[in-house]
Amino acid sequence: MSGAARAEPVTLERWGSFHVGGREVVISGQPVREVTFTPGGVPAKVDPNGTYLMGGMYAQYMIPANPRGRFPLLMWHGGGLTGVTWETTPDGREGWQHFFLRRGWPVYTSDAVERGRAGWGMLPEQTGGTAVVLPLDNPWERFRIGDGPGSFARGSTNPGVQFPTDPESYRNFIRQNVPRFTTTDALTLEAYLALLDRVGPSVVMVHSQAGQFGWRAAQERPEKVRALVLVEPAAVGDPAKVAALKDIPVLMLYGDYIATDARWPTIRANGLRFAEAVRAAGGTVDWVDLPERGISGNSHMIMMDRNSDQVAGLIQDWLAAKGLWR
């Protein structure tokens, strides 16, 4: 926090938030309930049958007074997370939201469908499934912080890992975790498309689960995605629509410890195979394995690792080289 306190103030032209997207869904056949909303209050009858608006999302924007980014930068989070992914790190440093804002980018962070400050629907009548909630050990072991199964109980990490692993920082990260669904992808993509339609041409930066939404949003709105930055994307786009990406510069980033992980060699191989298909269709895709660039120790949560500013600098240089920053 002391480093953030010493940083120069940021001057904003405006700062605000909005909700966007969603569809109407009709629910019927549910019993009427009697609910006491506050202790000692008067019970009220609640009829859950009717028309609902579900599938909306939340976005917060910060517009610098003297923008240098040629387009807004939209930051889309991964599974079980919210826009907080980009706002701060578990050990209290400024996140990538601030890094890119300080370099003159208009920055939009968002909470996707059913996350954070986005609206929620009935469970499971509207979502089609139940939420996945993670215990303490799961992110430690699955996000390549720890050195494999059982590492949380052992208190062991991957050698030289950059993620802040002291107990308080890790618990700060766990406090950010929220329920996620595996059944709301179509709603989430619709909401991101609505966000693009509202904001207009933008640079889109995504992480993990949002990889599929970044690829597919660019395929559905190629005129509105001026560049796509994928930070360890966990999924790919539509193979039948790779030609739609031919005019969109793409950067893919992967961290450390992938070769020894049970899942990530396959996930990475799938991503690079899709990238090759985009290249074959005339597109431009650059991918970076951070250890090959001499940047080591990165977990799946690259934007939260202690060397996060170094990686953000690499992205900033790439965006500038593509003519997207002045």
Salt bridges, closest charged atoms under 4 A:
GLU13 OE2 - ARG14 NH1 2.36
GLU34 OE2 - LYS45 NZ 3.98
ASP91 OD1 - ARG93 NE 3.09
GLU94 OE2 - ARG102 NH2 2.82
ASP111 OD2 - ARG117 NE 3.68
ASP147 OD1 - ARG154 NH2 3.15
GLU168 OE2 - ARG175 NH1 3.30
GLU190 OE2 - ARG23 NH2 2.33
ASP197 OD1 - ARG221 NE 2.86
ASP197 OD1 - LYS224 NZ 2.89
GLU220 OE2 - LYS241 NZ 2.61
GLU232 OE2 - ARG144 NH2 2.53
GLU232 OE1 - HIS300 ND1 2.55
ASP247 OD2 - LYS246 NZ 3.21
ASP286 OD2 - LYS322 NZ 3.68
ASP289 OD2 - ARG268 NH2 2.46
